[in-house]
């Protein structure tokens, strides 16, 4: 498994923890439930790539402390 596949699997695993009734809107691409998001990631289509990109940005921000409670409250 290469890095790209591992990242997609990580994002899929994270999405599995979303509540079943949640929909995610992706710009003008539409709204998707978690099963639809997972299918797009598995297909590695435009929507799937966007989901992975957004998730990676979120995880990097989390790692860098950009989303920490302390940092948000001090701004």
Secondary structure, 3 states (H helix, E strand, C coil): CCHHHHHHHHHHHHHCCCCCCCEEECHHHCEEEHHHHHHHHHHCCHHHHHHHHHHHHHHHHHHHCCCCHHHHHHC
